[in-house]
Amino acid sequence: MAWKMTVDVVPQGGGFVEVQHVFYGESKADAEAVFQRHAEGCEFLGPAIVEGRVSSEFEEIEDDDWPEYEN
């Protein structure tokens, strides 16, 4: 099994989701670590976290549902 972390960013004052990020890992902690690394360098996500405009949820998924990059 693997984990999928979906992170939604909403505009100031609420409304529809502006951006959705999805992070994967072998565990919840792994997915959250990928999220944290991304947030540190993302000019959009970082400020949204500080401003409280982010919600997230975890979902346990089958390994087959973890997207694989094919070159």
N, C-alpha and C positions, 0 to 999 in steps of 0.2 A: 504494500500500500504506500501511497505518497500523499502529500498535502498540497493543497492549492489555497493561496491567500489572495482574496480579491479586495482591493482597496479602491474605494470611490472617493472622488473629490467633488464637492458641491460648491457653487458660487456663494459669495457673501450673502447672507439673508436666506439661504436655502434655495430650493428649486430642483431642477433636474440635474442629474450627474453630468459634470463637465468632462471629466476624464476618469477612466477606469484602468487601473494597473492590476496585473495578475502576476503572482510570484509562486514558484514551485519549490518543493524540497522533499527530501526523504522523510523529514519530520516537520512538525509545526515550527520547531526552533530553527530548522534549516530555512524554511520558507520566510520566516520573520527576519532572519539574518540577511537574506538576499534583499528583502524590502528595506532594511536599515541601510545597507550599502548603497542601494539605489537612491534612497531619500537624501543621503548626504550630498550627492552631486546633482540632484534634479532641481532645476531652478523653479519648477512648478510645484512639485510635491512637497519639498522642504518647507516653503512658506505656508502652504495649506495646512500642514501638520501644526505649525506654530499657531496659526489662526483658528485651529479647531474645526476645520472644514473637511475632515477626513473620517470616513468610517471604514471598518474592515470586518471581514468574516473569513473563517477557515472552513475548509471542506476536505474531508478525507476522500481520496480518489483512488481508483485502480491504477496500477502502474501503466497500463495500456492507455489511460486517458491523459497521461503526462505527455504533452506535445514533444515531438522529437524533430530537431532541425535536420533537414536533408539538403545537402549541398548539391 
